[in-house]
Amino acid sequence: MSNNIDLKQGLNIPIEGAAAPKTRTTIKPDIVAVKPTDFRGLLPRLLVREGDKVLAGSPVLADKVSTDVLFTSPVSGTVTEIVRGEKRKLLEVRIKADEKQEFVDFGARKVNGLSADEIKALLLKSGLWPAFIQRPYGILANPQVKPKAIFVSAFSTAPLAADLDYALREEYENIQTGINAVSKLTNGSVHMSFNGDNYSGTPFHKLENIVSHVFTGKHPAGNVGVQISHISPVRKGDTVWTISLMMLAAIGKLFNTGHYDLSRKVAVTGPRAVNPEYVTAVAGMQMKSISDFYDNSSKDVRFISGDVLTGTNVGEEGFLGFYDNQITLIKEGTEPELLGWAKPFRTKQFSFSRTYFSWLTPGKKYAMDTNTHGEPRAFVLSDVYSKVLPMDIFPVYLIKACIAGDIDKMEKFGIYEVIEEDLALCEYVCPSKIGIQSILSDGIDLMLKEMA
């Protein structure tokens, strides 16, 4: 039995460059990176030195706060470089991959015969505990806490997002094993949300040991935060965990094979991608490993690990994030525009507010770039956010409270229910062109500091 929820607000950004459902190649990385910056709330403790040999699944980092939480190498190889930033902040641990991969053998296990403590211990030891993200705040899950429920989104509506039915079609059994395992870690249920436009077509609606929900609507209908707000909103004092379908598959592989395996199908997308398709890769692979997909001779390609709304600009020398199964290649919009917004006809530009004539061609896709077509200006009261955010919160007042650092008002207006990705569309349509995600991130950091 499933609950059907139809969302009226939202926006599908018509950007060109969707990946065709075809896997072009398997990337054998030369260098991979474990990045502490992928994990919110992590205070990393380095466990390796340059020159150390590691296997796939060997500990590389630990959390100074929750010392049992380990971060392990996605490949076997040699630690070649420890990259640090300002004030010696640890940014990356780079590992040169072996030609032939070797794995730490954690031992295949039958989930049904394991207790919750045994499952937790294996996830912590293997490095797969960071697959869980805790709400509120979107931080690493605390292994000492039992969440009221665990939430999974079985689809994504983000721009050019990977088709999970294609990317994970061979992982059904592993996903079921993952569900059986994580369901023992909560007193509640594992809630899984499906796309109403393709509910009967996805094989995952047959998964067992879940509570199913069906969502219909535009982006951000696929965001797990939006889904939680309609299923069981996060209130003060509540703790819930979220996990992606991809990470459930990795957990399933751990129990079925005994190996820490972060291989995945990655969608290479975007207007600057040449014949966008999928590749089989591993978390932490370097962007230049997909050189067949782009021409960067003019040095004007932005390499985004993730989607254009919430992904990270990592550059050609950067690496795929731990949670990402999408790479977006987009042009850096640096050219000045003649007449700017006053130009009478802009057939190559999309506008949510019908400023241009894009609303006359609703099916058209656009070769969008990074140009914001304007500068930040006064933050004015507007109802535009509510048109793209299907959540029962007050986004304008929440952002103003974050700017002011007013914790009481942040609580009042919905800080416990959102993380940056939930308000990404608000930033996209913002008439003031302010960095809403950055402001919300600062607000969350303040909450973590003051409410700890």
ROKOLMAR-156116 format. One record per residue (C-alpha): residue in one letter; y negated, x negated, z negated. Coordinates in nm, 3 decimals. Last residue first. Layout:
ROKOLMAR-156116
<r a | Y Y | X X | Z Z>
...
END
This chain:
ROKOLMAR-156116
<r a | Y -2.129 | X -2.555 | Z -2.050>
<r m | Y -2.394 | X -2.286 | Z -2.001>
<r e | Y -2.695 | X -2.516 | Z -1.953>
<r k | Y -2.549 | X -2.774 | Z -1.717>
<r l | Y -2.321 | X -2.545 | Z -1.520>
<r m | Y -2.599 | X -2.285 | Z -1.492>
<r l | Y -2.842 | X -2.551 | Z -1.370>
<r d | Y -2.591 | X -2.669 | Z -1.110>
<r i | Y -2.550 | X -2.308 | Z -0.995>
<r g | Y -2.926 | X -2.273 | Z -0.952>
<r d | Y -2.946 | X -2.599 | Z -0.758>
<r s | Y -2.672 | X -2.474 | Z -0.527>
<r l | Y -2.858 | X -2.145 | Z -0.484>
<r i | Y -3.167 | X -2.337 | Z -0.373>
<r s | Y -2.962 | X -2.548 | Z -0.132>
<r q | Y -2.796 | X -2.239 | Z 0.014>
<r i | Y -3.131 | X -2.064 | Z 0.051>
<r g | Y -3.296 | X -2.348 | Z 0.238>
<r i | Y -3.613 | X -2.168 | Z 0.346>
<r k | Y -3.681 | X -2.038 | Z 0.695>
<r s | Y -3.935 | X -1.779 | Z 0.574>
<r p | Y -3.799 | X -1.516 | Z 0.815>
<r c | Y -3.449 | X -1.576 | Z 0.671>
<r v | Y -3.183 | X -1.476 | Z 0.926>
<r y | Y -2.974 | X -1.794 | Z 0.894>
<r e | Y -3.044 | X -1.838 | Z 0.521>
<r c | Y -2.924 | X -1.486 | Z 0.449>
<r l | Y -2.619 | X -1.563 | Z 0.663>
<r a | Y -2.532 | X -1.852 | Z 0.431>
<r l | Y -2.557 | X -1.635 | Z 0.119>
<r d | Y -2.182 | X -1.605 | Z 0.054>
<r e | Y -2.121 | X -1.965 | Z 0.160>
<r e | Y -2.342 | X -2.097 | Z -0.120>
<r i | Y -2.154 | X -1.940 | Z -0.409>
<r v | Y -2.178 | X -1.586 | Z -0.532>
<r e | Y -2.061 | X -1.345 | Z -0.800>
<r y | Y -2.170 | X -1.515 | Z -1.122>
<r i | Y -2.527 | X -1.565 | Z -0.998>
<r g | Y -2.573 | X -1.187 | Z -0.953>
<r f | Y -2.926 | X -1.064 | Z -1.030>
<r k | Y -2.903 | X -1.035 | Z -1.408>
<r e | Y -2.738 | X -1.372 | Z -1.459>
<r m | Y -3.002 | X -1.544 | Z -1.248>
<r k | Y -3.264 | X -1.345 | Z -1.438>
<r d | Y -3.148 | X -1.480 | Z -1.773>
<r i | Y -3.114 | X -1.834 | Z -1.633>
<r d | Y -3.472 | X -1.857 | Z -1.505>
<r g | Y -3.486 | X -2.187 | Z -1.314>
<r a | Y -3.790 | X -2.061 | Z -1.122>
<r i | Y -3.637 | X -2.141 | Z -0.784>
<r c | Y -3.305 | X -1.996 | Z -0.900>
<r a | Y -3.481 | X -1.677 | Z -1.019>
<r k | Y -3.651 | X -1.649 | Z -0.681>
<r i | Y -3.310 | X -1.686 | Z -0.512>
<r l | Y -3.162 | X -1.412 | Z -0.731>
<r y | Y -3.462 | X -1.186 | Z -0.670>
<r v | Y -3.418 | X -1.210 | Z -0.294>
<r p | Y -3.038 | X -1.180 | Z -0.317>
<r f | Y -3.022 | X -0.867 | Z -0.535>
<r i | Y -2.649 | X -0.796 | Z -0.579>
<r d | Y -2.403 | X -0.528 | Z -0.468>
<r m | Y -2.255 | X -0.725 | Z -0.180>
<r p | Y -2.244 | X -0.660 | Z 0.194>
<r l | Y -2.501 | X -0.929 | Z 0.283>
<r v | Y -2.635 | X -0.915 | Z 0.641>
<r k | Y -2.879 | X -0.625 | Z 0.628>
<r s | Y -2.955 | X -0.687 | Z 0.261>
<r y | Y -3.107 | X -1.023 | Z 0.351>
<r v | Y -3.357 | X -0.864 | Z 0.592>
<r d | Y -3.510 | X -0.640 | Z 0.324>
<r s | Y -3.806 | X -0.870 | Z 0.275>
<r l | Y -4.024 | X -1.010 | Z -0.004>
<r v | Y -4.200 | X -1.323 | Z 0.116>
<r f | Y -4.121 | X -1.692 | Z 0.067>
<r a | Y -4.420 | X -1.868 | Z 0.224>
<r r | Y -4.329 | X -2.096 | Z 0.513>
<r p | Y -4.056 | X -2.334 | Z 0.620>
<r e | Y -4.095 | X -2.447 | Z 0.982>
<r g | Y -4.005 | X -2.282 | Z 1.310>
<r h | Y -3.749 | X -2.261 | Z 1.585>
<r t | Y -3.464 | X -2.377 | Z 1.355>
<r n | Y -3.335 | X -2.625 | Z 1.614>
<r t | Y -2.975 | X -2.728 | Z 1.538>
<r d | Y -2.835 | X -2.620 | Z 1.874>
<r m | Y -2.704 | X -2.294 | Z 2.017>
<r a | Y -2.524 | X -2.273 | Z 2.349>
<r y | Y -2.528 | X -1.892 | Z 2.341>
<r k | Y -2.261 | X -1.628 | Z 2.394>
<r k | Y -2.343 | X -1.295 | Z 2.562>
<r g | Y -2.165 | X -0.975 | Z 2.461>
<r p | Y -2.472 | X -0.799 | Z 2.318>
<r t | Y -2.687 | X -0.850 | Z 2.629>
<r l | Y -2.993 | X -0.628 | Z 2.567>
<r w | Y -3.013 | X -0.750 | Z 2.205>
<r s | Y -3.082 | X -1.100 | Z 2.339>
<r f | Y -3.427 | X -0.988 | Z 2.453>
<r y | Y -3.621 | X -1.197 | Z 2.202>
<r t | Y -3.780 | X -1.093 | Z 1.873>
<r r | Y -3.489 | X -0.852 | Z 1.830>
<r s | Y -3.464 | X -0.940 | Z 1.459>
<r f | Y -3.126 | X -1.111 | Z 1.488>
<r s | Y -3.253 | X -1.328 | Z 1.771>
<r f | Y -3.048 | X -1.528 | Z 2.020>
<r q | Y -3.209 | X -1.774 | Z 2.260>
<r k | Y -3.121 | X -1.854 | Z 2.623>
<r t | Y -3.309 | X -1.557 | Z 2.767>
<r r | Y -3.633 | X -1.656 | Z 2.600>
<r f | Y -3.898 | X -1.452 | Z 2.777>
<r p | Y -4.257 | X -1.418 | Z 2.653>
<r k | Y -4.295 | X -1.760 | Z 2.485>
<r a | Y -4.492 | X -1.691 | Z 2.169>
<r w | Y -4.212 | X -1.828 | Z 1.948>
<r g | Y -4.272 | X -2.180 | Z 2.079>
<r l | Y -4.541 | X -2.206 | Z 2.348>
<r l | Y -4.360 | X -2.508 | Z 2.496>
<r e | Y -4.071 | X -2.602 | Z 2.272>
<r p | Y -4.037 | X -2.954 | Z 2.129>
<r e | Y -3.699 | X -3.126 | Z 2.182>
<r t | Y -3.501 | X -3.224 | Z 1.870>
<r g | Y -3.221 | X -2.971 | Z 1.868>
<r e | Y -2.920 | X -3.187 | Z 1.779>
<r k | Y -2.643 | X -3.043 | Z 1.992>
<r i | Y -2.333 | X -2.894 | Z 1.831>
<r l | Y -1.978 | X -3.007 | Z 1.769>
<r t | Y -1.798 | X -2.796 | Z 1.509>
<r i | Y -1.480 | X -2.915 | Z 1.339>
<r q | Y -1.252 | X -2.661 | Z 1.175>
<r n | Y -0.961 | X -2.669 | Z 0.930>
<r d | Y -1.168 | X -2.769 | Z 0.629>
<r y | Y -1.073 | X -2.773 | Z 0.257>
<r f | Y -1.030 | X -3.150 | Z 0.213>
<r g | Y -1.318 | X -3.232 | Z 0.447>
<r l | Y -1.278 | X -3.406 | Z 0.782>
<r f | Y -1.437 | X -3.752 | Z 0.787>
<r g | Y -1.756 | X -3.924 | Z 0.897>
<r e | Y -1.819 | X -4.200 | Z 1.152>
<r e | Y -1.933 | X -3.950 | Z 1.415>
<r g | Y -2.164 | X -3.784 | Z 1.166>
<r v | Y -2.077 | X -3.592 | Z 0.848>
<r n | Y -2.298 | X -3.281 | Z 0.875>
<r t | Y -2.118 | X -3.057 | Z 0.629>
<r g | Y -2.013 | X -2.700 | Z 0.708>
<r t | Y -2.164 | X -2.379 | Z 0.570>
<r l | Y -2.335 | X -2.202 | Z 0.858>
<r v | Y -2.227 | X -2.414 | Z 1.157>
<r d | Y -1.859 | X -2.412 | Z 1.057>
<r g | Y -1.652 | X -2.682 | Z 0.892>
<r s | Y -1.681 | X -3.060 | Z 0.915>
<r i | Y -1.988 | X -3.076 | Z 1.135>
<r f | Y -2.048 | X -3.353 | Z 1.387>
<r r | Y -2.397 | X -3.328 | Z 1.537>
<r v | Y -2.409 | X -3.450 | Z 1.896>
<r d | Y -2.729 | X -3.607 | Z 2.034>
<r k | Y -2.624 | X -3.970 | Z 2.068>
<r s | Y -2.687 | X -3.969 | Z 2.446>
<r s | Y -2.342 | X -4.112 | Z 2.516>
<r n | Y -2.187 | X -3.861 | Z 2.276>
<r d | Y -1.944 | X -3.703 | Z 2.520>
<r y | Y -1.703 | X -3.478 | Z 2.334>
<r f | Y -1.345 | X -3.357 | Z 2.292>
<r d | Y -1.157 | X -3.672 | Z 2.394>
<r s | Y -1.333 | X -3.856 | Z 2.109>
<r i | Y -1.129 | X -3.658 | Z 1.854>
<r s | Y -1.050 | X -3.961 | Z 1.635>
<r k | Y -1.425 | X -4.021 | Z 1.622>
<r m | Y -1.441 | X -3.759 | Z 1.350>
<r q | Y -1.231 | X -3.958 | Z 1.104>
<r m | Y -0.931 | X -3.791 | Z 0.940>
<r g | Y -0.969 | X -3.692 | Z 0.574>
<r a | Y -0.738 | X -3.392 | Z 0.580>
<r v | Y -0.461 | X -3.443 | Z 0.835>
<r a | Y -0.447 | X -3.357 | Z 1.202>
<r t | Y -0.280 | X -3.132 | Z 1.456>
<r v | Y -0.539 | X -3.058 | Z 1.720>
<r y | Y -0.674 | X -2.726 | Z 1.841>
<r e | Y -0.879 | X -2.638 | Z 2.148>
<r p | Y -1.235 | X -2.668 | Z 2.276>
<r n | Y -1.246 | X -2.771 | Z 2.645>
<r v | Y -1.525 | X -3.027 | Z 2.593>
<r a | Y -1.698 | X -2.953 | Z 2.262>
<r r | Y -2.078 | X -2.959 | Z 2.276>
<r p | Y -2.115 | X -2.581 | Z 2.242>
<r g | Y -1.885 | X -2.571 | Z 1.939>
<r t | Y -1.521 | X -2.596 | Z 1.844>
<r v | Y -1.235 | X -2.829 | Z 1.751>
<r a | Y -0.995 | X -2.604 | Z 1.559>
<r v | Y -0.776 | X -2.803 | Z 1.320>
<r k | Y -0.402 | X -2.740 | Z 1.285>
<r r | Y -0.291 | X -2.884 | Z 0.953>
<r s | Y -0.134 | X -3.185 | Z 0.786>
<r l | Y -0.203 | X -3.203 | Z 0.412>
<r d | Y 0.156 | X -3.282 | Z 0.312>
<r y | Y 0.236 | X -3.383 | Z -0.045>
<r h | Y 0.615 | X -3.392 | Z -0.016>
<r g | Y 0.896 | X -3.236 | Z -0.222>
<r t | Y 1.021 | X -3.044 | Z 0.080>
<r n | Y 1.022 | X -2.676 | Z -0.022>
<r f | Y 0.803 | X -2.706 | Z -0.333>
<r l | Y 0.540 | X -2.928 | Z -0.173>
<r k | Y 0.560 | X -2.742 | Z 0.158>
<r g | Y 0.476 | X -2.417 | Z -0.025>
<r i | Y 0.176 | X -2.580 | Z -0.188>
<r a | Y 0.054 | X -2.697 | Z 0.153>
<r a | Y 0.104 | X -2.345 | Z 0.296>
<r l | Y -0.094 | X -2.198 | Z 0.007>
<r m | Y -0.363 | X -2.451 | Z 0.093>
<r m | Y -0.388 | X -2.316 | Z 0.447>
<r l | Y -0.401 | X -1.955 | Z 0.323>
<r s | Y -0.703 | X -2.052 | Z 0.116>
<r i | Y -0.723 | X -2.042 | Z -0.262>
<r t | Y -0.948 | X -1.852 | Z -0.501>
<r w | Y -0.941 | X -1.846 | Z -0.878>
<r v | Y -1.088 | X -1.592 | Z -1.115>
<r t | Y -1.261 | X -1.630 | Z -1.451>
<r d | Y -1.455 | X -1.353 | Z -1.622>
<r g | Y -1.695 | X -1.414 | Z -1.914>
<r k | Y -1.997 | X -1.278 | Z -1.730>
<r r | Y -1.874 | X -1.053 | Z -1.452>
<r v | Y -1.681 | X -1.133 | Z -1.136>
<r p | Y -1.637 | X -0.821 | Z -0.924>
<r s | Y -1.284 | X -0.682 | Z -0.879>
<r i | Y -1.203 | X -0.557 | Z -0.529>
<r h | Y -1.540 | X -0.515 | Z -0.358>
<r s | Y -1.707 | X -0.825 | Z -0.504>
<r i | Y -1.382 | X -1.019 | Z -0.461>
<r q | Y -1.389 | X -0.953 | Z -0.086>
<r v | Y -1.744 | X -1.082 | Z -0.053>
<r g | Y -1.644 | X -1.397 | Z -0.240>
<r v | Y -1.333 | X -1.439 | Z -0.023>
<r n | Y -1.549 | X -1.457 | Z 0.286>
<r g | Y -1.381 | X -1.280 | Z 0.580>
<r a | Y -1.623 | X -0.986 | Z 0.579>
<r p | Y -1.912 | X -1.236 | Z 0.604>
<r h | Y -1.920 | X -1.178 | Z 0.903>
<r k | Y -1.878 | X -0.843 | Z 1.071>
<r g | Y -1.673 | X -0.551 | Z 0.950>
<r t | Y -1.331 | X -0.426 | Z 0.849>
<r f | Y -1.152 | X -0.534 | Z 0.535>
<r v | Y -0.792 | X -0.452 | Z 0.444>
<r h | Y -0.656 | X -0.521 | Z 0.096>
<r s | Y -0.302 | X -0.620 | Z -0.001>
<r v | Y -0.170 | X -0.689 | Z -0.351>
<r i | Y 0.075 | X -0.975 | Z -0.322>
<r n | Y 0.436 | X -1.052 | Z -0.419>
<r e | Y 0.564 | X -1.021 | Z -0.062>
<r l | Y 0.420 | X -1.126 | Z 0.272>
<r k | Y 0.457 | X -0.872 | Z 0.551>
<r h | Y 0.081 | X -0.861 | Z 0.616>
<r f | Y 0.113 | X -1.229 | Z 0.704>
<r p | Y 0.267 | X -1.166 | Z 1.045>
<r t | Y -0.071 | X -1.056 | Z 1.180>
<r g | Y -0.072 | X -0.785 | Z 1.445>
<r s | Y -0.059 | X -0.484 | Z 1.211>
<r y | Y -0.379 | X -0.590 | Z 1.035>
<r n | Y -0.565 | X -0.699 | Z 1.346>
<r d | Y -0.902 | X -0.518 | Z 1.339>
<r g | Y -0.863 | X -0.447 | Z 0.967>
<r n | Y -0.868 | X -0.819 | Z 0.892>
<r f | Y -0.661 | X -0.891 | Z 0.585>
<r s | Y -0.731 | X -0.955 | Z 0.216>
<r m | Y -0.478 | X -1.102 | Z -0.027>
<r h | Y -0.489 | X -1.034 | Z -0.401>
<r v | Y -0.248 | X -1.239 | Z -0.612>
<r s | Y -0.208 | X -1.038 | Z -0.929>
<r g | Y -0.303 | X -1.055 | Z -1.294>
<r n | Y -0.179 | X -1.267 | Z -1.584>
<r t | Y -0.221 | X -1.570 | Z -1.360>
<r l | Y -0.034 | X -1.896 | Z -1.297>
<r k | Y 0.299 | X -1.736 | Z -1.207>
<r s | Y 0.150 | X -1.588 | Z -0.889>
<r v | Y 0.074 | X -1.946 | Z -0.780>
<r a | Y 0.441 | X -2.026 | Z -0.717>
<r n | Y 0.553 | X -1.709 | Z -0.541>
<r i | Y 0.243 | X -1.725 | Z -0.324>
<r g | Y 0.316 | X -2.085 | Z -0.225>
<r t | Y 0.675 | X -1.999 | Z -0.139>
<r q | Y 0.549 | X -1.717 | Z 0.082>
<r i | Y 0.304 | X -1.956 | Z 0.246>
<r n | Y 0.582 | X -2.208 | Z 0.311>
<r e | Y 0.796 | X -1.939 | Z 0.471>
<r y | Y 0.513 | X -1.823 | Z 0.698>
<r e | Y 0.400 | X -2.173 | Z 0.800>
<r e | Y 0.478 | X -2.167 | Z 1.172>
<r r | Y 0.204 | X -1.912 | Z 1.249>
<r l | Y -0.050 | X -2.108 | Z 1.049>
<r a | Y -0.301 | X -2.213 | Z 1.316>
<r y | Y -0.233 | X -1.914 | Z 1.538>
<r d | Y -0.261 | X -1.636 | Z 1.282>
<r l | Y -0.530 | X -1.841 | Z 1.109>
<r d | Y -0.759 | X -1.829 | Z 1.412>
<r a | Y -0.996 | X -2.115 | Z 1.337>
<r a | Y -1.356 | X -2.012 | Z 1.281>
<r l | Y -1.598 | X -2.009 | Z 1.576>
<r p | Y -1.876 | X -1.870 | Z 1.352>
<r a | Y -1.730 | X -1.753 | Z 1.019>
<r t | Y -1.516 | X -1.436 | Z 1.029>
<r s | Y -1.214 | X -1.589 | Z 0.859>
<r f | Y -0.878 | X -1.434 | Z 0.794>
<r a | Y -0.605 | X -1.420 | Z 0.529>
<r s | Y -0.854 | X -1.435 | Z 0.243>
<r v | Y -0.686 | X -1.519 | Z -0.087>
<r f | Y -0.776 | X -1.416 | Z -0.441>
<r i | Y -0.613 | X -1.510 | Z -0.772>
<r a | Y -0.651 | X -1.283 | Z -1.077>
<r k | Y -0.763 | X -1.274 | Z -1.442>
<r p | Y -0.752 | X -1.651 | Z -1.445>
<r k | Y -0.554 | X -1.851 | Z -1.702>
<r v | Y -0.762 | X -2.144 | Z -1.822>
<r q | Y -0.641 | X -2.488 | Z -1.934>
<r p | Y -0.593 | X -2.601 | Z -1.573>
<r n | Y -0.967 | X -2.555 | Z -1.510>
<r a | Y -1.016 | X -2.476 | Z -1.143>
<r l | Y -1.251 | X -2.709 | Z -0.958>
<r i | Y -1.588 | X -2.542 | Z -0.913>
<r g | Y -1.709 | X -2.245 | Z -0.706>
<r y | Y -1.973 | X -2.133 | Z -0.959>
<r p | Y -1.799 | X -1.826 | Z -1.107>
<r r | Y -1.535 | X -1.860 | Z -0.985>
<r q | Y -1.273 | X -2.133 | Z -0.978>
<r i | Y -1.149 | X -2.305 | Z -0.665>
<r f | Y -0.777 | X -2.383 | Z -0.646>
<r a | Y -0.658 | X -2.637 | Z -0.387>
<r p | Y -0.777 | X -2.902 | Z -0.634>
<r w | Y -0.434 | X -2.865 | Z -0.806>
<r l | Y -0.263 | X -3.013 | Z -0.501>
<r g | Y -0.274 | X -3.374 | Z -0.619>
<r s | Y 0.102 | X -3.408 | Z -0.671>
<r k | Y 0.089 | X -3.452 | Z -1.049>
<r l | Y -0.137 | X -3.152 | Z -1.107>
<r l | Y 0.062 | X -2.922 | Z -0.878>
<r l | Y 0.386 | X -3.039 | Z -1.038>
<r a | Y 0.258 | X -2.978 | Z -1.392>
<r k | Y 0.124 | X -2.633 | Z -1.302>
<r i | Y 0.460 | X -2.528 | Z -1.160>
<r e | Y 0.641 | X -2.653 | Z -1.471>
<r d | Y 0.394 | X -2.474 | Z -1.699>
<r a | Y 0.431 | X -2.147 | Z -1.506>
<r s | Y 0.807 | X -2.166 | Z -1.544>
<r l | Y 1.043 | X -2.267 | Z -1.267>
<r g | Y 1.365 | X -2.102 | Z -1.150>
<r n | Y 1.201 | X -1.876 | Z -0.894>
<r v | Y 1.010 | X -2.169 | Z -0.747>
<r k | Y 1.319 | X -2.354 | Z -0.627>
<r r | Y 1.216 | X -2.719 | Z -0.623>
<r a | Y 1.216 | X -3.006 | Z -0.371>
<r g | Y 1.157 | X -3.339 | Z -0.540>
<r f | Y 0.822 | X -3.513 | Z -0.591>
<r d | Y 0.916 | X -3.777 | Z -0.336>
<r v | Y 0.606 | X -3.988 | Z -0.271>
<r f | Y 0.574 | X -3.998 | Z 0.105>
<r e | Y 0.600 | X -4.261 | Z 0.377>
<r q | Y 0.424 | X -4.248 | Z 0.713>
<r k | Y 0.510 | X -4.485 | Z 0.995>
<r e | Y 0.211 | X -4.648 | Z 1.165>
<r d | Y 0.050 | X -4.696 | Z 0.827>
<r a | Y -0.292 | X -4.544 | Z 0.761>
<r k | Y -0.594 | X -4.751 | Z 0.664>
<r i | Y -0.738 | X -4.586 | Z 0.353>
<r r | Y -1.102 | X -4.525 | Z 0.273>
<r v | Y -1.204 | X -4.410 | Z -0.075>
<r e | Y -1.531 | X -4.229 | Z -0.037>
<r l | Y -1.858 | X -4.139 | Z -0.209>
<r l | Y -1.847 | X -4.291 | Z -0.558>
<r k | Y -2.200 | X -4.296 | Z -0.702>
<r r | Y -2.300 | X -4.657 | Z -0.756>
<r k | Y -2.653 | X -4.557 | Z -0.860>
<r e | Y -2.712 | X -4.461 | Z -0.497>
<r g | Y -2.403 | X -4.460 | Z -0.279>
<r r | Y -2.054 | X -4.605 | Z -0.306>
<r v | Y -1.777 | X -4.661 | Z -0.052>
<r i | Y -1.450 | X -4.816 | Z -0.173>
<r e | Y -1.292 | X -4.984 | Z 0.129>
<r t | Y -0.954 | X -5.084 | Z 0.273>
<r v | Y -0.699 | X -4.902 | Z 0.057>
<r t | Y -0.373 | X -4.967 | Z 0.241>
<r g | Y -0.136 | X -4.713 | Z 0.394>
<r s | Y 0.051 | X -4.390 | Z 0.331>
<r v | Y -0.140 | X -4.075 | Z 0.408>
<r p | Y -0.307 | X -3.779 | Z 0.231>
<r s | Y -0.378 | X -3.999 | Z -0.076>
<r t | Y -0.389 | X -3.819 | Z -0.409>
<r f | Y -0.651 | X -3.654 | Z -0.624>
<r l | Y -0.534 | X -3.601 | Z -0.982>
<r v | Y -0.625 | X -3.335 | Z -1.239>
<r d | Y -0.460 | X -3.426 | Z -1.572>
<r t | Y -0.780 | X -3.589 | Z -1.696>
<r s | Y -0.978 | X -3.266 | Z -1.692>
<r v | Y -1.321 | X -3.414 | Z -1.765>
<r k | Y -1.285 | X -3.763 | Z -1.612>
<r d | Y -1.114 | X -3.616 | Z -1.306>
<r a | Y -0.868 | X -3.855 | Z -1.145>
<r l | Y -0.876 | X -4.049 | Z -0.820>
<r v | Y -0.633 | X -4.227 | Z -0.588>
<r p | Y -0.296 | X -4.099 | Z -0.707>
<r s | Y -0.008 | X -4.154 | Z -0.460>
<r g | Y 0.088 | X -3.841 | Z -0.263>
<r a | Y 0.114 | X -4.002 | Z 0.079>
<r l | Y 0.200 | X -4.356 | Z -0.025>
<r v | Y -0.043 | X -4.621 | Z -0.141>
<r k | Y -0.080 | X -4.999 | Z -0.108>
<r d | Y -0.374 | X -5.154 | Z -0.292>
<r g | Y -0.602 | X -5.390 | Z -0.098>
<r e | Y -0.927 | X -5.245 | Z -0.231>
<r r | Y -0.865 | X -5.105 | Z -0.577>
<r v | Y -0.708 | X -4.784 | Z -0.699>
<r l | Y -0.744 | X -4.532 | Z -0.984>
<r l | Y -1.115 | X -4.448 | Z -0.958>
<r r | Y -1.242 | X -4.192 | Z -1.208>
<r p | Y -1.429 | X -3.904 | Z -1.050>
<r l | Y -1.657 | X -3.656 | Z -1.227>
<r l | Y -1.567 | X -3.347 | Z -1.024>
<r g | Y -1.771 | X -3.028 | Z -1.067>
<r r | Y -1.774 | X -2.942 | Z -0.699>
<r f | Y -1.503 | X -3.113 | Z -0.497>
<r d | Y -1.561 | X -3.240 | Z -0.143>
<r t | Y -1.802 | X -3.505 | Z -0.276>
<r p | Y -1.505 | X -3.687 | Z -0.429>
<r k | Y -1.407 | X -3.787 | Z -0.073>
<r v | Y -1.059 | X -3.921 | Z 0.010>
<r a | Y -1.096 | X -4.091 | Z 0.345>
<r v | Y -0.871 | X -4.154 | Z 0.643>
<r i | Y -0.865 | X -4.454 | Z 0.877>
<r d | Y -0.640 | X -4.505 | Z 1.180>
<r p | Y -0.549 | X -4.141 | Z 1.217>
<r k | Y -0.255 | X -4.022 | Z 1.425>
<r i | Y -0.404 | X -3.709 | Z 1.577>
<r t | Y -0.152 | X -3.470 | Z 1.728>
<r t | Y -0.260 | X -3.332 | Z 2.063>
<r r | Y -0.388 | X -3.039 | Z 2.266>
<r t | Y -0.281 | X -2.744 | Z 2.054>
<r k | Y -0.359 | X -2.420 | Z 2.236>
<r p | Y -0.516 | X -2.097 | Z 2.114>
<r a | Y -0.850 | X -2.172 | Z 2.286>
<r a | Y -1.117 | X -2.293 | Z 2.045>
<r a | Y -1.444 | X -2.100 | Z 2.047>
<r g | Y -1.736 | X -2.288 | Z 2.206>
<r e | Y -2.021 | X -2.041 | Z 2.241>
<r i | Y -2.231 | X -1.905 | Z 1.957>
<r p | Y -2.275 | X -1.531 | Z 1.918>
<r i | Y -2.336 | X -1.517 | Z 1.540>
<r n | Y -2.141 | X -1.220 | Z 1.401>
<r l | Y -2.370 | X -1.044 | Z 1.155>
<r g | Y -2.318 | X -0.844 | Z 0.839>
<r q | Y -2.374 | X -0.510 | Z 0.670>
<r k | Y -2.152 | X -0.205 | Z 0.723>
<r l | Y -1.836 | X -0.318 | Z 0.545>
<r d | Y -1.530 | X -0.094 | Z 0.574>
<r i | Y -1.280 | X -0.133 | Z 0.290>
<r n | Y -0.920 | X -0.018 | Z 0.328>
<r n | Y -0.696 | X -0.064 | Z 0.024>
<r s | Y -0.336 | X -0.148 | Z 0.100>
<r m | Y 0.000 | X 0.000 | Z 0.000>
END
